[in-house]
Amino acid sequence: MKNIVILGGGYGGLTVIKHLLEGSIPNDTQIVLVDRMPFQGLKTEYYALAAGTVSDYDLRVQYPVHERLTYKYGEVESIDLEGKVIQLQNEDPLPYDQLVIGLGCTDRFHGTPGAEEYSNTIQSFRNTRETYLRLSEIKPYGQVHIVGGGLSGVEIAAEIRESRSDLNVTILDRGDRVLSAFPQRLSAYVGEWFAEHQVEIKNHISVSRVEPNAIYNRDEEIVTDAVIWTAGIQPVKMVRDLNVQKDPQGRVTLNEYYQIPEYPEVYVVGDCASLPFAPSAQAAEVQGEQIAHIIQALWKNEKPKTEALKLRGTLGALGKKAGFGLMGKTSMMGRVPRILKSGVLWMSKRHLG
């Protein structure tokens, strides 16, 4: 049997699998999904798990069951692109004929001393659980500082406020305003929401180091009970270490078919791929669908059709009752975008995209 191996059961990898299973798979081919966990974690909702407003069970999605799909659970140790072999920890080597790398991202600490050792993060299920435990241990009136005023930082700050009204929550951002990638009007709305709900925003902060109970803005000490780091991401180390061409962010540069040019049997999806968009679940899903169609065309000895990736927009949550969104050039604020985000979550739990 020929193996098409999918590394990573996240949004991108599962979308590839979903669309492959909906098509016609050659009789001599099987799909193998490799992941460390026996379920998908809904990463777009990790901020709520960290804040304690949902349980980890609520964010688990069971993998699909199909006769042409098998699973291997474990830790990937290496990817041998020349030998076409995946090495799993304490397992026999797993050969592949086609490979889809969707291993996701990890935090980027920008070389800040102490940041990796003393910050809490939300980029993996395990780290998010640890962040939840850390926040749960803070006594009333404690200080929580969130580094980064992007989408993740905004959502977790709002969710902590909803979960713990007794805590002092502060966003530390290096720019002029939170959500700097969004229109000014939308950013202003979020800033007003934070002011109304007693979440402080400090702009023009340059974090120079992190210590067990303090974070430093250059030489200024800021006493804290917990630091949550949301100030950047990068592909996982295994992908960063691959000897292939990458963009300045460390993401793999691909051809028009999302293949590594030197290894056309290898596709890269999601946060590890160099795309014209910021990494997101939606981008991974849209790209994953195209990769599945490309693979199916090649199975049929047809020329694959490609088209530019088109995203529908971005949605963010401010607790459970308010939100914000950007659809094209249209800003959305208030309850409607929050309802839409809940609808997207409902669909994700049912593998509907």
C-alpha positions as CSV (number, residue, x, y, z in Angstrom):
1,M,0.0,0.0,0.0
2,K,1.1,3.6,-0.7
3,N,1.0,6.0,2.2
4,I,-0.2,9.6,2.2
5,V,0.9,10.7,5.6
6,I,-0.7,13.8,7.3
7,L,1.5,15.2,10.1
8,G,-0.8,17.1,12.4
9,G,-4.5,16.8,13.1
10,G,-5.2,20.6,13.2
11,Y,-7.4,22.7,11.0
12,G,-5.3,22.3,7.8
13,G,-4.5,18.6,8.2
14,L,-8.1,17.6,8.9
15,T,-9.4,19.7,6.0
16,V,-7.1,17.8,3.7
17,I,-8.3,14.5,5.1
18,K,-12.0,15.5,4.9
19,H,-11.9,16.4,1.2
20,L,-9.7,13.4,0.3
21,L,-12.3,11.1,1.9
22,E,-15.1,12.8,0.0
23,G,-13.4,12.0,-3.3
24,S,-12.1,8.8,-4.8
25,I,-9.0,7.3,-3.2
26,P,-6.9,4.9,-5.3
27,N,-7.3,1.3,-4.2
28,D,-3.6,1.0,-3.4
29,T,-3.5,4.1,-1.2
30,Q,-4.2,4.7,2.5
31,I,-4.2,7.9,4.5
32,V,-2.3,7.9,7.8
33,L,-2.8,10.8,10.3
34,V,0.0,11.3,12.8
35,D,-0.6,13.4,15.9
36,R,0.4,13.4,19.5
37,M,-3.2,13.5,20.7
38,P,-6.2,11.3,19.8
39,F,-8.4,14.3,19.1
40,Q,-8.3,17.8,17.6
41,G,-8.0,20.7,19.9
42,L,-10.0,23.8,18.8
43,K,-7.1,26.2,19.0
44,T,-9.1,29.3,18.2
45,E,-10.8,28.8,21.5
46,Y,-7.8,28.2,23.7
47,Y,-8.1,31.6,25.2
48,A,-11.4,30.5,26.8
49,L,-9.8,27.3,28.2
50,A,-7.0,29.4,29.7
51,A,-9.5,31.7,31.4
52,G,-11.6,28.9,32.7
53,T,-14.8,29.7,31.0
54,V,-14.9,26.3,29.1
55,S,-13.5,22.9,30.0
56,D,-10.9,21.1,27.9
57,Y,-13.5,18.5,27.0
58,D,-15.6,21.3,25.3
59,L,-12.7,21.9,22.9
60,R,-12.0,18.4,21.9
61,V,-13.2,17.2,18.5
62,Q,-13.0,13.5,17.7
63,Y,-11.2,12.5,14.5
64,P,-13.3,11.1,11.6
65,V,-13.6,7.3,11.2
66,H,-13.1,5.8,7.8
67,E,-11.9,2.5,6.4
68,R,-9.2,4.2,4.4
69,L,-7.9,6.3,7.3
70,T,-5.6,5.1,10.0
71,Y,-4.0,6.8,13.0
72,K,-0.6,6.9,14.6
73,Y,-0.4,8.7,17.9
74,G,3.0,9.9,19.1
75,E,5.7,12.5,19.0
76,V,7.4,13.1,15.6
77,E,11.1,13.1,16.1
78,S,12.3,13.8,12.5
79,I,11.3,14.2,8.9
80,D,13.7,12.6,6.4
81,L,12.8,14.4,3.1
82,E,15.5,12.5,1.1
83,G,14.5,9.0,2.4
84,K,10.8,9.8,2.5
85,V,10.5,8.6,6.1
86,I,9.0,9.9,9.3
87,Q,10.6,8.9,12.6
88,L,8.2,8.7,15.6
89,Q,9.4,8.4,19.2
90,N,9.7,4.7,20.2
91,E,8.1,3.6,16.9
92,D,9.3,2.0,13.7
93,P,10.0,4.4,10.9
94,L,6.9,5.5,8.9
95,P,7.5,5.7,5.1
96,Y,5.5,7.9,2.9
97,D,4.8,8.4,-0.8
98,Q,3.1,11.7,-0.3
99,L,3.4,13.9,2.8
100,V,1.4,16.8,4.2
101,I,3.1,18.8,6.9
102,G,0.6,20.6,9.2
103,L,2.5,20.7,12.5
104,G,1.4,24.2,13.4
105,C,3.2,26.9,15.3
106,T,4.8,27.7,18.6
107,D,5.5,30.9,20.5
108,R,8.1,33.3,19.3
109,F,9.8,35.0,22.2
110,H,12.1,37.2,20.1
111,G,15.1,36.4,22.3
112,T,13.6,38.1,25.3
113,P,15.5,36.9,28.4
114,G,13.2,34.9,30.8
115,A,10.2,35.1,28.5
116,E,10.1,31.4,27.6
117,E,10.9,30.3,31.2
118,Y,8.5,32.5,33.1
119,S,5.6,33.3,30.7
120,N,2.4,31.3,30.2
121,T,1.2,30.7,26.7
122,I,-1.8,29.3,24.8
123,Q,-0.3,27.8,21.7
124,S,-0.8,24.1,22.7
125,F,-3.4,22.2,24.6
126,R,-0.8,21.3,27.3
127,N,0.5,24.9,27.7
128,T,-3.1,26.3,27.8
129,R,-4.0,23.9,30.6
130,E,-0.9,25.1,32.5
131,T,-1.9,28.7,31.9
132,Y,-5.4,27.9,33.3
133,L,-3.9,26.4,36.5
134,R,-1.6,29.4,36.9
135,L,-4.5,31.9,36.6
136,S,-6.6,29.8,39.0
137,E,-4.0,30.1,41.7
138,I,-3.8,33.9,41.7
139,K,-5.4,35.4,44.8
140,P,-8.0,38.1,44.5
141,Y,-6.8,41.5,43.3
142,G,-3.7,39.9,41.7
143,Q,-1.9,41.3,38.7
144,V,-2.1,39.6,35.2
145,H,-0.1,41.1,32.4
146,I,-0.7,40.1,28.7
147,V,2.2,40.7,26.3
148,G,0.8,41.6,22.9
149,G,-2.3,43.5,21.8
150,G,-3.2,41.4,18.7
151,L,-6.2,39.1,18.3
152,S,-5.0,36.5,20.8
153,G,-4.1,39.0,23.5
154,V,-7.4,40.9,23.2
155,E,-9.5,37.7,23.4
156,I,-7.7,36.3,26.4
157,A,-7.8,39.6,28.2
158,A,-11.5,39.9,27.7
159,E,-12.1,36.3,28.7
160,I,-10.1,36.6,31.9
161,R,-12.1,39.7,32.8
162,E,-15.3,37.7,32.4
163,S,-14.0,34.8,34.4
164,R,-12.3,36.8,37.2
165,S,-13.7,40.2,37.9
166,D,-11.4,40.5,40.9
167,L,-8.1,40.4,39.0
168,N,-6.3,43.4,37.6
169,V,-5.7,42.7,33.9
170,T,-3.3,44.7,31.8
171,I,-2.3,44.5,28.1
172,L,1.2,45.5,27.3
173,D,1.5,46.4,23.6
174,R,4.4,47.9,21.7
175,G,2.3,49.8,19.3
176,D,0.0,52.8,19.4
177,R,-3.2,50.8,19.8
178,V,-4.4,47.2,20.2
179,L,-5.4,45.4,17.1
180,S,-3.1,47.5,15.0
181,A,-3.7,45.3,12.0
182,F,-7.4,46.2,12.1
183,P,-9.1,49.5,11.1
184,Q,-8.8,52.4,13.6
185,R,-12.6,52.4,14.2
186,L,-12.7,48.8,15.2
187,S,-9.6,49.2,17.4
188,A,-11.2,52.1,19.1
189,Y,-14.3,50.1,19.9
190,V,-12.2,47.4,21.5
191,G,-10.3,50.0,23.5
192,E,-13.6,51.4,24.8
193,W,-14.8,48.0,25.7
194,F,-11.7,47.4,27.8
195,A,-12.0,50.8,29.5
196,E,-15.6,50.0,30.4
197,H,-14.6,46.6,31.8
198,Q,-11.5,47.9,33.7
199,V,-8.9,46.2,31.6
200,E,-5.9,48.5,31.3
201,I,-3.9,49.0,28.1
202,K,-0.4,50.2,28.1
203,N,1.1,51.2,24.7
204,H,4.6,51.7,23.5
205,I,5.9,49.0,25.9
206,S,9.2,47.3,25.0
207,V,9.5,44.2,27.1
208,S,13.2,43.7,27.8
209,R,13.0,40.7,30.2
210,V,10.7,38.5,32.3
211,E,11.4,37.3,35.8
212,P,9.3,35.0,38.1
213,N,7.2,37.9,39.5
214,A,8.1,40.8,37.3
215,I,8.2,42.0,33.7
216,Y,10.4,44.8,32.6
217,N,9.6,47.7,30.2
218,R,13.2,48.4,29.3
219,D,14.5,49.2,32.9
220,E,11.1,49.8,34.5
221,E,10.0,46.9,36.7
222,I,6.3,45.9,36.6
223,V,5.3,43.6,39.4
224,T,3.0,40.8,38.3
225,D,1.5,37.5,39.4
226,A,1.3,36.1,35.9
227,V,2.6,36.9,32.4
228,I,0.7,35.6,29.4
229,W,2.7,35.8,26.2
230,T,0.8,36.4,22.9
231,A,3.5,38.5,21.2
232,G,4.3,36.3,18.1
233,I,4.4,32.8,16.7
234,Q,6.7,30.8,14.5
235,P,6.6,27.3,12.9
236,V,7.5,24.4,15.2
237,K,11.3,23.8,15.5
238,M,11.2,20.6,13.4
239,V,9.9,22.6,10.4
240,R,12.4,25.5,11.1
241,D,15.2,23.0,11.0
242,L,14.3,21.5,7.6
243,N,16.9,22.3,5.0
244,V,14.5,24.0,2.6
245,Q,13.9,27.6,1.5
246,K,11.9,29.7,4.0
247,D,10.6,33.2,4.3
248,P,11.8,35.7,6.9
249,Q,9.3,34.3,9.4
250,G,10.7,30.8,9.1
251,R,7.7,29.5,7.1
252,V,8.4,27.1,4.2
253,T,8.4,28.6,0.7
254,L,6.2,26.7,-1.7
255,N,5.3,26.4,-5.4
256,E,1.9,27.1,-6.8
257,Y,0.7,23.7,-5.7
258,Y,1.8,24.2,-2.1
259,Q,4.6,21.7,-2.6
260,I,8.2,22.1,-1.5
261,P,9.8,22.7,-4.9
262,E,12.7,20.3,-4.4
263,Y,10.3,17.7,-3.0
264,P,7.0,17.8,-4.9
265,E,5.6,14.9,-3.0
266,V,5.6,17.1,0.2
267,Y,2.9,19.7,0.9
268,V,2.9,22.2,3.7
269,V,-0.3,23.5,5.1
270,G,-1.3,26.1,7.7
271,D,1.1,28.0,10.1
272,C,4.2,26.3,8.6
273,A,3.5,27.5,5.1
274,S,4.5,30.8,3.6
275,L,1.2,32.3,2.5
276,P,0.1,35.9,1.7
277,F,-2.0,35.9,4.9
278,A,-1.3,35.9,8.6
279,P,-1.5,32.4,10.0
280,S,-5.1,31.5,11.0
281,A,-7.4,28.5,11.2
282,Q,-9.4,29.8,8.2
283,A,-6.3,30.2,6.0
284,A,-5.3,26.6,6.9
285,E,-8.7,25.3,6.0
286,V,-8.9,27.1,2.7
287,Q,-5.4,26.0,1.8
288,G,-6.1,22.5,3.0
289,E,-9.1,22.1,0.6
290,Q,-7.0,23.2,-2.3
291,I,-4.2,20.7,-1.4
292,A,-6.8,17.9,-1.3
293,H,-8.0,18.8,-4.8
294,I,-4.5,19.0,-6.1
295,I,-3.6,15.6,-4.7
296,Q,-6.8,14.1,-6.2
297,A,-6.0,15.6,-9.6
298,L,-2.5,14.1,-9.6
299,W,-4.0,10.7,-8.6
300,K,-6.0,11.0,-11.8
301,N,-3.0,12.1,-13.9
302,E,-4.7,15.5,-14.5
303,K,-3.2,18.9,-14.3
304,P,-4.2,20.5,-11.0
305,K,-6.2,23.7,-10.9
306,T,-5.2,26.4,-8.5
307,E,-6.7,29.7,-7.5
308,A,-5.8,32.5,-5.2
309,L,-6.7,31.9,-1.5
310,K,-9.7,33.9,-0.5
311,L,-10.6,34.4,3.2
312,R,-14.0,35.4,4.4
313,G,-12.9,37.7,7.2
314,T,-11.8,37.7,10.9
315,L,-13.9,37.4,14.0
316,G,-12.9,38.0,17.6
317,A,-14.6,37.7,21.0
318,L,-14.9,40.1,23.9
319,G,-16.3,37.7,26.4
320,K,-19.5,35.8,25.7
321,K,-21.7,38.7,24.7
322,A,-19.7,41.0,22.5
323,G,-17.3,40.7,19.7
324,F,-15.8,42.3,16.6
325,G,-15.1,41.3,13.1
326,L,-13.7,42.4,9.7
327,M,-15.4,41.2,6.6
328,G,-13.5,42.6,3.6
329,K,-13.4,46.3,4.4
330,T,-16.5,46.2,6.6
331,S,-16.0,46.4,10.4
332,M,-18.5,44.7,12.7
333,M,-18.9,45.4,16.4
334,G,-21.2,44.2,19.1
335,R,-23.3,41.1,19.5
336,V,-23.6,40.0,15.9
337,P,-19.9,39.2,15.3
338,R,-20.0,37.3,18.6
339,I,-22.9,35.2,17.5
340,L,-21.2,34.5,14.2
341,K,-18.0,33.4,16.0
342,S,-20.1,31.0,18.0
343,G,-21.6,29.7,14.8
344,V,-18.2,29.1,13.4
345,L,-17.2,27.1,16.5
346,W,-20.4,25.0,16.2
347,M,-19.5,24.1,12.6
348,S,-15.8,23.3,13.5
349,K,-17.0,20.8,16.1
350,R,-18.9,19.0,13.4
351,H,-16.1,19.1,10.8
352,L,-18.1,21.4,8.6
353,G,-15.4,24.1,8.3
